[in-house]
Amino acid sequence: MGANSTHKNNSLNYGKVISVRGSVVDVWFENKLPSIFTLLHTGEEKEIAIEVLAQIDSNRIRGIALTATQGLARGMRVETDGEQLKVPVGKKILGRMFDVFGNTIDHEEKISEVVWRNIHQEQPPLTKRSTKSEIFLTGIKAIDILIPLERGGKAGLFGGAGVGKTVLLTEMIHNMVGHGKGVSIFCGIGERCREGHELYHEMKEAGVLDDMVMMFGQMNEPPGARFRVGHAALTMAEYFRDDEFRDVLLLIDNIFRFIQAGMEVSGLMGQMPSRLGYQPTMGTELSKLEERIANTDEGAITSIQAVYVPADDLTDPAAVHTFSHLSASIVLSRKKASEGLYPAIDLLQSNSKMATPGIIGQRHYNLAQEIKQTLAQYEDLKDIIAMLGLEQLSTNDRNLVNRARRLERFFTQPFFTTEQFSGISGKYVSLEDALKGCERILSDEFKDLPESAFYMIGTIEDAQEKEKKNRKKEKEKSSNSEKEESSDSGKENSSNSEKEESSVNSK
């Protein structure tokens, strides 16, 4: 809170609290009524922050508290300098962790000499937006080939707990910092504090914290704070795009909780709810946030957003409104995760609007279609294989199954951020290498290689090397076992002769 007090003008405007209903506070101003989105301060040490959301009449405003309202009472003095909520921007914020007010929450020293900027900014006008559709390369084979992401676009990451959402986000941050030379911003909306704590330490261990910023509006915070944390993170991202002309990767976890916070604020403000209890202004509120994520001539903010789908119902208004903004959907599958196929992306459920010949080129498009067709046919054959076995299939179907199983394993990939757990060094795979690998698998070039050679590798050359190493190991094993057998047989012969001698002697 104290961080914002440095922006005060001398002309303070004073009012007094006339009613408190949970997080909703009504304030009386004698002279000048503050404008919408103005930040007010009250409490014993001015520690309670209220954002103006409505002007009721010529003397009264209604606001939502961004902090807890314990100790707030009628008649308390409220003051405002006419400023809106601000957050720090600039190079000094890299490697740090913030709350919605721009206060650091990583127990390091306070940041100084930074510029503070309003969190309520307009989206870039159409004249400034880039008209080119470009692909955002992640270095992850499955995504770059089948679900190409748009530079300056928005991708949704759909999945339940424990299927690898955070690991995938962490790997994208690593690849963005290491190969894309960009900035990553992680925005946790309604996060559990455990998740934020784990992510911070994972990033530190992976060595990517210096080129990223983290911002959290946690689950236990008032709805007002959770509702504004997305705008605060976007303001930081816009600085790197517009002032430093860098590419920014903005990760939002979870966009549904932003809608949920808006729903709470709307209910507290006394607005009439629309379908299923959502706020009547949901479309507008989500658009205000999403439309600021854009690709301009100078740089781009590319966003990947984790999306919780209520009760797996894709017709839920929250899911429908979110879908309309996304250019790609990455669906994670618990079944794939249980088979150990990481990243556990359901390649048939996931899709991207970028996967057209005009954007990714004819060769890439045809290859992606052929891969999806092969995997879909394999999916259809799974029931027959489960009942009758692989031997009952025709030769063509058997070849198709072999291709599909090799493709599935080729789309697994060792990640940099999981090196310390898996013991396998991470791999960044270029699009050209990934495409070549798929083409060679589909042309049955590797039908003699076992499926295990394709599991957790980078390029297709790694499969050949892996198989060579395995053969070498097997040869060594067999030669060792032969030696052991010969020594064992020698021992047996000597023991047999000893037995015969003893039997003769006894006779």
C-alpha positions as CSV (number, residue, x, y, z in Angstrom):
1,M,0.0,0.0,0.0
2,G,2.8,2.4,1.0
3,A,4.2,2.0,-2.5
4,N,1.3,3.9,-4.1
5,S,1.4,6.8,-1.5
6,T,4.5,8.2,-3.3
7,H,2.3,9.3,-6.2
8,K,0.2,11.7,-4.2
9,N,-0.6,15.2,-5.5
10,N,-0.9,18.0,-3.0
11,S,-4.6,18.4,-3.8
12,L,-6.2,15.6,-1.7
13,N,-9.9,15.2,-1.7
14,Y,-11.6,14.0,1.5
15,G,-14.8,12.1,2.1
16,K,-16.3,9.8,4.8
17,V,-17.5,6.2,4.9
18,I,-21.3,6.0,5.1
19,S,-21.9,2.3,4.7
20,V,-19.9,-1.0,4.6
21,R,-21.4,-4.2,3.2
22,G,-18.7,-6.8,3.0
23,S,-16.3,-5.5,0.3
24,V,-18.7,-2.8,-0.9
25,V,-18.2,0.6,0.6
26,D,-20.3,3.7,0.1
27,V,-18.4,7.1,0.6
28,W,-19.8,10.6,0.9
29,F,-17.9,13.5,-0.7
30,E,-18.9,17.1,0.1
31,N,-17.4,18.9,-2.8
32,K,-15.8,17.0,-5.8
33,L,-16.9,13.5,-6.6
34,P,-14.0,11.2,-7.7
35,S,-14.1,9.7,-11.2
36,I,-14.6,6.0,-11.9
37,F,-11.6,3.7,-11.2
38,T,-10.1,6.3,-8.8
39,L,-8.3,4.7,-5.8
40,L,-9.4,5.8,-2.3
41,H,-7.5,5.2,1.0
42,T,-9.0,4.8,4.4
43,G,-8.4,3.0,7.8
44,E,-6.2,3.8,10.7
45,E,-3.0,3.9,8.6
46,K,-4.6,4.3,5.2
47,E,-4.1,0.6,4.7
48,I,-7.5,-0.1,3.1
49,A,-7.8,0.6,-0.6
50,I,-11.1,1.1,-2.4
51,E,-11.7,1.4,-6.1
52,V,-14.6,3.6,-7.3
53,L,-17.0,1.6,-9.5
54,A,-20.2,3.7,-9.5
55,Q,-21.3,7.3,-8.7
56,I,-24.7,6.9,-7.0
57,D,-25.7,10.6,-6.9
58,S,-24.0,14.0,-6.7
59,N,-22.4,13.2,-3.3
60,R,-22.1,9.4,-3.0
61,I,-19.8,6.9,-4.7
62,R,-19.9,3.1,-4.4
63,G,-16.6,1.3,-4.5
64,I,-15.1,-2.2,-4.1
65,A,-12.4,-2.8,-1.5
66,L,-9.2,-4.3,-2.9
67,T,-8.0,-5.2,0.7
68,A,-9.7,-6.7,3.7
69,T,-12.2,-4.4,5.3
70,Q,-11.7,-5.4,8.9
71,G,-11.8,-2.4,11.2
72,L,-13.6,-0.2,8.7
73,A,-16.5,1.8,10.2
74,R,-19.0,4.5,9.3
75,G,-17.7,8.0,9.7
76,M,-14.1,7.1,8.9
77,R,-12.2,9.6,6.9
78,V,-11.4,8.7,3.2
79,E,-8.8,10.4,1.2
80,T,-7.8,10.3,-2.5
81,D,-5.3,12.1,-4.7
82,G,-7.4,11.4,-7.9
83,E,-5.0,8.7,-9.1
84,Q,-5.9,5.2,-10.3
85,L,-4.3,1.9,-9.2
86,K,-0.7,1.8,-10.5
87,V,2.0,-0.8,-10.8
88,P,5.8,-0.5,-11.4
89,V,7.2,-1.0,-15.0
90,G,10.8,-1.2,-16.3
91,K,13.8,-3.5,-16.4
92,K,14.1,-3.5,-12.6
93,I,10.9,-5.5,-12.1
94,L,12.5,-8.6,-13.9
95,G,13.1,-11.5,-11.6
96,R,10.7,-10.3,-9.0
97,M,7.3,-11.3,-7.6
98,F,4.4,-8.8,-7.0
99,D,0.9,-8.4,-5.6
100,V,-1.8,-6.4,-7.3
101,F,-0.6,-3.1,-5.8
102,G,2.9,-3.5,-7.2
103,N,4.4,-4.4,-3.8
104,T,7.2,-7.1,-3.9
105,I,6.2,-10.3,-2.1
106,D,9.4,-12.3,-2.5
107,H,11.1,-11.1,0.7
108,E,13.9,-9.4,-1.3
109,E,14.8,-5.7,-0.9
110,K,12.2,-3.1,-2.2
111,I,12.5,-1.9,-5.7
112,S,13.4,1.8,-6.2
113,E,13.7,4.3,-9.1
114,V,10.9,2.7,-11.2
115,V,8.1,4.3,-13.2
116,W,4.6,3.6,-12.1
117,R,1.8,3.2,-14.6
118,N,-2.0,3.0,-14.5
119,I,-3.4,-0.5,-14.8
120,H,-6.4,0.8,-16.9
121,Q,-5.0,1.2,-20.4
122,E,-6.7,1.2,-23.8
123,Q,-6.0,-1.7,-26.2
124,P,-3.7,-0.9,-29.1
125,P,-5.8,0.7,-32.0
126,L,-6.3,-1.3,-35.2
127,T,-3.9,1.0,-37.1
128,K,-1.0,0.0,-34.8
129,R,-1.7,-3.8,-35.0
130,S,0.4,-6.0,-37.2
131,T,-1.5,-7.4,-40.2
132,K,0.9,-10.4,-40.6
133,S,0.0,-13.8,-39.1
134,E,3.1,-15.3,-37.7
135,I,3.8,-18.5,-35.9
136,F,5.1,-18.5,-32.3
137,L,7.6,-21.4,-32.1
138,T,7.9,-23.1,-28.7
139,G,10.5,-25.8,-29.5
140,I,7.9,-28.5,-28.4
141,K,7.3,-30.9,-31.3
142,A,3.6,-31.7,-30.6
143,I,2.6,-28.0,-30.4
144,D,4.7,-26.7,-33.3
145,I,3.5,-29.3,-35.7
146,L,-0.2,-29.9,-34.9
147,I,-1.2,-26.9,-32.8
148,P,0.9,-24.0,-34.1
149,L,0.5,-20.9,-31.8
150,E,0.0,-17.4,-33.1
151,R,2.6,-14.7,-32.3
152,G,0.5,-12.1,-30.5
153,G,-2.4,-14.5,-30.2
154,K,-4.1,-16.3,-27.3
155,A,-3.9,-20.0,-26.6
156,G,-6.0,-21.9,-24.1
157,L,-4.6,-24.7,-22.0
158,F,-7.4,-27.0,-20.9
159,G,-6.8,-29.7,-18.3
160,G,-7.5,-31.0,-14.8
161,A,-5.2,-31.2,-11.9
162,G,-2.0,-33.2,-12.2
163,V,-1.8,-33.6,-16.0
164,G,1.1,-31.3,-16.5
165,K,-0.3,-27.8,-17.1
166,T,2.3,-26.1,-15.0
167,V,5.2,-28.1,-16.3
168,L,4.2,-27.2,-19.9
169,L,4.0,-23.5,-19.0
170,T,7.3,-23.7,-17.2
171,E,9.0,-25.3,-20.3
172,M,7.5,-22.6,-22.5
173,I,8.9,-19.9,-20.2
174,H,12.3,-21.6,-20.4
175,N,12.3,-21.9,-24.2
176,M,11.1,-18.3,-24.6
177,V,13.9,-16.9,-22.4
178,G,16.6,-19.3,-23.8
179,H,15.7,-19.2,-27.5
180,G,13.2,-16.4,-28.1
181,K,15.2,-13.8,-26.1
182,G,11.9,-12.5,-24.8
183,V,10.4,-11.7,-21.5
184,S,7.9,-14.0,-19.7
185,I,5.3,-12.7,-17.3
186,F,3.3,-15.1,-15.1
187,C,0.0,-13.9,-13.7
188,G,-1.7,-16.1,-11.1
189,I,-5.4,-15.2,-10.7
190,G,-7.0,-16.9,-7.8
191,E,-4.0,-19.2,-7.4
192,R,-3.4,-21.3,-4.3
193,C,-0.5,-20.0,-2.4
194,R,1.1,-23.4,-2.6
195,E,1.2,-23.3,-6.4
196,G,2.7,-19.8,-6.5
197,H,5.4,-20.9,-4.0
198,E,6.3,-24.0,-6.0
199,L,6.4,-22.2,-9.3
200,Y,8.7,-19.5,-7.9
201,H,11.2,-22.1,-6.6
202,E,10.9,-24.2,-9.8
203,M,11.8,-21.1,-11.9
204,K,14.7,-20.2,-9.6
205,E,16.1,-23.8,-9.9
206,A,15.6,-23.8,-13.7
207,G,17.5,-20.5,-13.9
208,V,14.9,-18.6,-15.8
209,L,13.8,-16.1,-13.1
210,D,16.0,-13.3,-14.3
211,D,13.9,-12.8,-17.5
212,M,10.5,-13.1,-16.0
213,V,8.1,-11.3,-13.7
214,M,5.5,-13.0,-11.5
215,M,2.3,-11.5,-10.2
216,F,-0.2,-13.1,-7.9
217,G,-3.7,-12.3,-6.7
218,Q,-4.2,-15.3,-4.5
219,M,-7.4,-17.2,-3.7
220,N,-7.8,-15.8,-0.2
221,E,-7.6,-12.2,-1.4
222,P,-10.8,-10.1,-1.8
223,P,-12.6,-10.4,-5.2
224,G,-11.6,-6.8,-6.1
225,A,-7.9,-7.6,-6.0
226,R,-8.3,-10.9,-8.0
227,F,-10.4,-8.9,-10.5
228,R,-7.6,-6.4,-11.1
229,V,-4.5,-8.6,-11.1
230,G,-4.8,-9.5,-14.8
231,H,-4.9,-5.8,-15.8
232,A,-1.8,-5.1,-13.6
233,A,0.2,-7.9,-15.2
234,L,-0.8,-6.7,-18.7
235,T,0.4,-3.2,-17.9
236,M,3.8,-4.7,-17.1
237,A,3.7,-6.7,-20.3
238,E,2.7,-3.7,-22.4
239,Y,5.8,-1.8,-21.2
240,F,8.2,-4.5,-22.6
241,R,6.2,-4.6,-25.9
242,D,5.7,-0.9,-26.5
243,D,8.8,0.7,-24.9
244,E,11.5,-2.0,-25.3
245,F,10.0,-3.6,-28.5
246,R,10.5,-7.1,-27.1
247,D,8.3,-10.2,-27.5
248,V,6.4,-11.1,-24.3
249,L,5.0,-14.4,-23.3
250,L,2.1,-13.8,-20.8
251,L,0.9,-16.9,-18.9
252,I,-2.4,-16.6,-17.1
253,D,-3.5,-19.2,-14.6
254,N,-6.5,-19.3,-14.4
255,I,-8.6,-17.1,-16.7
256,F,-11.9,-18.7,-15.4
257,R,-11.0,-17.3,-11.9
258,F,-10.9,-13.8,-13.4
259,I,-14.5,-14.2,-14.6
260,Q,-15.4,-15.7,-11.2
261,A,-13.9,-12.6,-9.4
262,G,-16.0,-10.4,-11.7
263,M,-19.0,-12.4,-10.9
264,E,-18.4,-11.8,-7.1
265,V,-17.8,-8.0,-7.6
266,S,-21.0,-7.7,-9.8
267,G,-23.1,-9.6,-7.2
268,L,-21.7,-7.4,-4.3
269,M,-22.5,-4.3,-6.3
270,G,-26.1,-5.4,-6.6
271,Q,-26.3,-6.0,-10.4
272,M,-28.9,-8.4,-11.7
273,P,-27.2,-11.6,-12.7
274,S,-27.6,-13.1,-16.2
275,R,-27.6,-16.8,-17.1
276,L,-26.2,-19.3,-14.5
277,G,-25.5,-16.5,-12.1
278,Y,-22.8,-14.8,-14.2
279,Q,-22.5,-11.0,-14.3
280,P,-24.4,-9.2,-17.1
281,T,-21.2,-7.5,-18.2
282,M,-19.0,-10.6,-18.5
283,G,-18.4,-10.3,-22.2
284,T,-17.3,-6.7,-21.9
285,E,-15.0,-7.3,-18.9
286,L,-13.3,-10.3,-20.5
287,S,-12.8,-8.4,-23.8
288,K,-11.3,-5.4,-22.0
289,L,-8.6,-7.8,-20.7
290,E,-8.2,-10.0,-23.8
291,E,-8.1,-7.2,-26.4
292,R,-5.0,-5.7,-24.8
293,I,-3.1,-8.9,-25.7
294,A,-2.1,-8.1,-29.3
295,N,0.6,-8.2,-31.9
296,T,1.8,-4.6,-32.9
297,D,4.4,-3.5,-35.5
298,E,7.0,-3.1,-32.7
299,G,6.5,-6.3,-30.6
300,A,3.9,-8.9,-29.5
301,I,2.3,-10.2,-26.4
302,T,1.6,-13.9,-26.9
303,S,-0.6,-15.3,-24.2
304,I,-1.2,-18.9,-23.0
305,Q,-4.1,-19.1,-20.6
306,A,-5.0,-22.1,-18.4
307,V,-8.8,-22.5,-18.6
308,Y,-10.9,-24.4,-16.1
309,V,-14.1,-25.6,-17.7
310,P,-16.9,-25.8,-15.1
311,A,-18.2,-29.4,-14.8
312,D,-16.6,-30.1,-18.2
313,D,-19.5,-28.3,-19.8
314,L,-18.2,-26.5,-22.9
315,T,-21.5,-24.7,-23.3
316,D,-21.0,-22.9,-20.0
317,P,-21.1,-19.1,-20.7
318,A,-17.6,-18.7,-19.1
319,A,-16.1,-21.3,-21.5
320,V,-18.0,-19.9,-24.5
321,H,-16.8,-16.3,-24.0
322,T,-13.2,-17.5,-23.4
323,F,-13.2,-19.7,-26.5
324,S,-14.2,-16.8,-28.7
325,H,-10.9,-15.0,-27.9
326,L,-8.6,-18.0,-28.4
327,S,-6.7,-18.8,-31.6
328,A,-5.5,-22.2,-30.3
329,S,-6.7,-24.8,-27.8
330,I,-4.3,-27.2,-26.2
331,V,-6.2,-30.0,-24.4
332,L,-4.3,-32.1,-21.9
333,S,-5.4,-35.7,-21.4
334,R,-5.3,-37.7,-18.1
335,K,-5.2,-41.0,-20.2
336,K,-2.0,-39.9,-22.0
337,A,-0.4,-38.8,-18.7
338,S,-1.2,-42.2,-17.1
339,E,0.5,-43.9,-20.1
340,G,3.6,-41.8,-19.4
341,L,3.3,-39.9,-22.8
342,Y,4.5,-36.4,-21.7
343,P,3.6,-33.7,-22.7
344,A,0.1,-35.3,-22.3
345,I,-1.5,-33.4,-25.1
346,D,-4.6,-34.9,-26.7
347,L,-3.5,-34.3,-30.3
348,L,-7.0,-35.1,-31.8
349,Q,-8.9,-32.8,-29.4
350,S,-6.5,-29.9,-29.7
351,N,-6.7,-27.4,-32.6
352,S,-5.4,-24.1,-33.9
353,K,-6.7,-21.5,-36.3
354,M,-3.2,-21.1,-37.6
355,A,-3.1,-24.6,-39.1
356,T,-4.0,-23.4,-42.6
357,P,-1.9,-23.7,-45.8
358,G,-1.8,-19.9,-46.2
359,I,0.0,-19.5,-42.8
360,I,2.1,-22.6,-42.1
361,G,2.7,-23.6,-45.8
362,Q,1.3,-26.5,-47.9
363,R,4.0,-29.1,-46.8
364,H,3.4,-28.5,-43.1
365,Y,-0.4,-28.5,-43.5
366,N,-0.5,-31.8,-45.5
367,L,1.8,-33.4,-43.0
368,A,-0.3,-32.3,-40.0
369,Q,-3.4,-33.7,-41.7
370,E,-1.8,-37.0,-42.5
371,I,-0.6,-37.3,-38.8
372,K,-4.1,-36.5,-37.5
373,Q,-5.6,-39.0,-39.9
374,T,-3.1,-41.8,-38.8
375,L,-3.8,-41.1,-35.1
376,A,-7.6,-41.0,-35.6
377,Q,-7.6,-44.4,-37.5
378,Y,-5.4,-45.9,-34.8
379,E,-7.9,-44.6,-32.2
380,D,-10.7,-46.4,-34.1
381,L,-8.7,-49.7,-34.2
382,K,-7.9,-49.7,-30.5
383,D,-11.1,-51.5,-29.5
384,I,-10.5,-54.3,-32.0
385,I,-6.9,-54.7,-30.8
386,A,-8.1,-54.9,-27.2
387,M,-10.6,-57.7,-28.0
388,L,-8.9,-59.7,-30.7
389,G,-5.2,-58.7,-30.6
390,L,-2.9,-57.1,-33.1
391,E,-2.5,-60.4,-35.1
392,Q,-6.1,-60.3,-36.3
393,L,-5.6,-57.0,-38.2
394,S,-4.9,-56.8,-41.9
395,T,-1.3,-56.0,-43.0
396,N,-2.2,-52.4,-43.9
397,D,-3.9,-51.8,-40.5
398,R,-0.9,-53.3,-38.7
399,N,1.5,-51.0,-40.5
400,L,-0.8,-48.1,-39.7
401,V,-0.8,-49.0,-36.0
402,N,3.0,-49.3,-36.0
403,R,3.3,-45.8,-37.6
404,A,0.8,-44.3,-35.1
405,R,2.5,-45.8,-32.1
406,R,5.9,-44.5,-33.3
407,L,4.4,-41.0,-33.9
408,E,2.8,-41.0,-30.4
409,R,6.2,-41.7,-28.9
410,F,8.0,-39.3,-31.1
411,F,5.7,-36.5,-29.8
412,T,7.0,-37.1,-26.3
413,Q,9.9,-34.9,-25.4
414,P,12.3,-34.5,-22.5
415,F,11.9,-31.0,-20.9
416,F,14.6,-28.8,-19.5
417,T,12.5,-28.0,-16.5
418,T,12.2,-31.7,-15.5
419,E,15.9,-32.6,-15.9
420,Q,16.4,-33.0,-12.2
421,F,13.5,-35.4,-11.8
422,S,13.8,-37.5,-15.0
423,G,17.6,-37.5,-15.4
424,I,17.2,-37.0,-19.1
425,S,18.6,-33.7,-20.5
426,G,16.0,-31.4,-22.1
427,K,15.7,-30.9,-25.9
428,Y,14.6,-27.9,-27.9
429,V,13.5,-29.2,-31.4
430,S,13.4,-26.8,-34.4
431,L,10.3,-27.0,-36.6
432,E,12.3,-28.3,-39.6
433,D,13.7,-31.2,-37.6
434,A,10.3,-32.1,-36.2
435,L,8.7,-32.1,-39.6
436,K,11.5,-34.2,-41.1
437,G,11.1,-36.7,-38.3
438,C,7.4,-37.1,-38.9
439,E,7.8,-37.5,-42.6
440,R,10.4,-40.2,-42.2
441,I,8.2,-42.1,-39.7
442,L,5.2,-41.9,-42.0
443,S,7.2,-43.2,-44.9
444,D,8.0,-46.4,-42.8
445,E,11.7,-45.6,-42.8
446,F,12.1,-46.8,-39.2
447,K,9.8,-49.8,-39.1
448,D,12.7,-52.0,-38.0
449,L,13.4,-49.8,-35.0
450,P,11.5,-50.7,-31.8
451,E,8.9,-48.3,-30.4
452,S,11.0,-47.6,-27.3
453,A,13.7,-45.9,-29.4
454,F,11.2,-43.0,-30.2
455,Y,10.3,-42.4,-26.5
456,M,11.6,-39.2,-24.9
457,I,13.9,-38.1,-27.7
458,G,14.5,-34.8,-29.5
459,T,15.2,-35.2,-33.2
460,I,14.7,-38.4,-35.2
461,E,18.5,-38.9,-35.2
462,D,18.3,-39.4,-31.5
463,A,16.2,-42.5,-32.0
464,Q,18.9,-44.1,-34.2
465,E,21.6,-43.3,-31.6
466,K,19.4,-44.6,-28.8
467,E,19.0,-47.9,-30.6
468,K,22.7,-48.2,-31.3
469,K,23.4,-47.7,-27.6
470,N,20.8,-50.3,-26.7
471,R,22.2,-52.8,-29.1
472,K,25.7,-52.2,-27.7
473,K,24.4,-52.7,-24.2
474,E,22.6,-55.9,-25.2
475,K,25.8,-57.2,-26.8
476,E,27.8,-56.5,-23.7
477,K,25.1,-58.1,-21.6
478,S,25.0,-61.3,-23.8
479,S,28.8,-61.6,-23.9
480,N,28.9,-61.2,-20.1
481,S,26.1,-63.8,-19.6
482,E,27.9,-66.2,-22.0
483,K,31.1,-65.9,-19.9
484,E,29.0,-66.5,-16.7
485,E,27.3,-69.5,-18.3
486,S,30.7,-71.0,-19.3
487,S,32.1,-70.5,-15.9
488,D,29.0,-71.9,-14.3
489,S,29.1,-75.0,-16.6
490,G,32.8,-75.5,-15.6
491,K,31.8,-75.3,-12.0
492,E,28.9,-77.8,-12.6
493,N,31.3,-80.3,-14.4
494,S,33.8,-80.1,-11.6
495,S,31.1,-80.6,-8.9
496,N,29.7,-83.6,-10.9
497,S,33.1,-85.3,-11.1
498,E,33.6,-84.7,-7.4
499,K,30.2,-86.3,-6.7
500,E,31.2,-89.4,-8.9
501,E,34.5,-89.7,-7.1
502,S,32.8,-89.6,-3.7
503,S,30.3,-92.2,-4.7
504,V,33.1,-94.6,-6.0
505,N,35.0,-94.1,-2.8
506,S,31.9,-94.9,-0.7
507,K,31.4,-98.1,-2.7
